[in-house]
Amino acid sequence: MARGRAPSEAELAIWAAFAREIRPLPGRLIPSAALPAEAPPPATPSPSLPPARAPQPRRAAPLAPLAIGVAPGGLDAATWERLRSGKLRPARVIDLHGLTLAEAHRALLAAIAKARAEKLRCIEIVTGRGRGEEGGAIRREWVHWLNRPDLRPQILAAAHPHAANPGATRLLLRK
């Protein structure tokens, strides 16, 4: 419709048909001035329309499991090399030696939460080597803790800063 002229009967009929099919936003009405005089504004939405649903939050794609010493996607090669080689210095070191599994788990959760609150980028977790080939109980369990759904999204990468020392791991936290 061009500016400055009244809508034609055909245009008013098209608008009236359209207005019968829409549902106004909550608290809003369809402007009656835009409807033809012979057509009253719609009182109820058309039964052909599905009920309004609240928008669903977007779910992020599930993250790949975190593996110590494996370069994650989305991290540039230079940063990964600095983390892997031990040149990226940790802002804090958390020692889990001598703690029970439950105490170590709580300490890990608290340390990561505090580091994220302080916007730290790299922290080091010392689990110790343990005895035997498998290492200690904390070292066996803590990779599982890092992959829990509440912690995994907060951690970008993990690497041993020294290949000869698997008892310490540096975590690169997400920004």
N, C-alpha and C positions, 0 to 999 in steps of 0.2 A: 504494500500500500504506500503510495506516495505521500509525502508530507503536505499538510495543508488542505487535505480533502477528507470528506467523511467516508467511512468504509462502505463498500457496496453491500447489497443484500447477500450476495454470494460469499463475500468475505466474512460477514457477520454469521452466516450459517456455518461456515467452516470453523470459526472461533467457538461458536456455541457447541458444536460437536466435540471439539477438542476439550473445552472446559468441562463437559460432562465426564470425561475420562480421566481427568487429573484430580489429585488430592492436594489441597493447599498445605503449606507448612503449618505446624501447630501454632495456633494463635493468629493465623492469617486467613483472610477471606479472598475469594476471587473478586477482582474489581467488577462491580455491577455495571459500571459505565462502559466496560468493554463488551458486555453481553447485549444482545438485541433486546428491545423492550418487551417483546412477546415471550421470551424465554427466561424464566426465573433462574436465579443462581442455583447450582446444584446443592441439595441439602446433604446428601450422603455420597460417599464415593461409590463408584460403579463396582458391582460384585465381581467384575472381570479382573479387577486389580488385585494383586496379591497383597496380603497385609504387610505393612511397613515393618522392617526389621532393623534393629540397631546394627551399625556397621561392626563387623568383626575385626579385632586387631590382627594385623599381619603377623604371621608366625615366621620367624627366621628359619632358614634352612638348617637342619641339624648339622652340627659341627663334626668334623672327622675326629676320631679318638686322638687324644694327645699321646704322642710317643716321645720319650726322652731321646734326644739326639737325632730326631728326624725333622728336617726343615719343613715348616708348615707353609701352606699356600697363603699368599697375601703378605709375605714378609720379604723385603728386598734382600738380595744376596749379601750385601755388605753388613747389614745389621745381623743377619743370621751368622755370618762368619765371626763377627765380634762376640756374639753370645757363645757360640760353639767353642771358640778358642780361649775363652776366659778373659778377653780384653774388655768386654762390657762389664764394668764394675757394678756390683750390687749396691743399692742404697741402704740395704739392711740385710743382716744375716740372722736367721732363725735356727737355733740349735734344738733338735728334738731328742738328743741323747738322753737316755735314762728315763724317758717318759713312758707311761703305759700307752697302749694303742688309743684308748679313749682320750687321754690327756694330749697325746700328739695330734690327734685329729682336731680337737678343740683349738689347740695352739695354732695349727695350720690355718683353720678357718679364720681365727682372729687376726693372724698375721696378714693374710691376704686382704681381709676387709680393711684393716688399718692402712696397709700400703696403698690400696685403691683410694681410700679417703684422703690420703696425703698426696695422691697423684704420683706415686713412685712408679717407675717403669720396670726396674729390675730388682729382684730380691733373690737371696740364696737360702736354700733350705738344706740344713745338714742333718741327714738321717743316720749317718755312720755306716760303716761297711757291714757290720754284723759279723757273725761267724759262719764259716763254711762258704760254699759257692753261692747259695741263694741269698745270703745276707740276713739281716735281722728282720724281725716282724714288721717294723715300721717301714723299712725299705721295700718289703714285699707288698705292703698294702697301700702305700701312699700314692702310687700311680693310679690305683683305682679311685682313690679320693679325688685326685685331680680331674678325673673324667666324669665325676658326678655332675648331673645336670645343673646344679646350683653353682659349681665352681668352673666347669669347663668354659663357659662363655667369657670368663674373666681373664683367662690365660691364653696368650698367643703362642708361646713356644717354651720348650724346656730343653736344657742341655747340661751335661756334666762339664764344668769348666776345665777339668783336666781329665784326659782319657784314662789315666792311671788311678783316678780317685772317683769311683762310682758312689761314694758316700755323701757327696754334695751335689746339688742340682741348682742351677740358676733358672729362675722363671722370668720370662718376659711377659709382663702384664699388658692387657689391652688398655688403650687410652680411654 
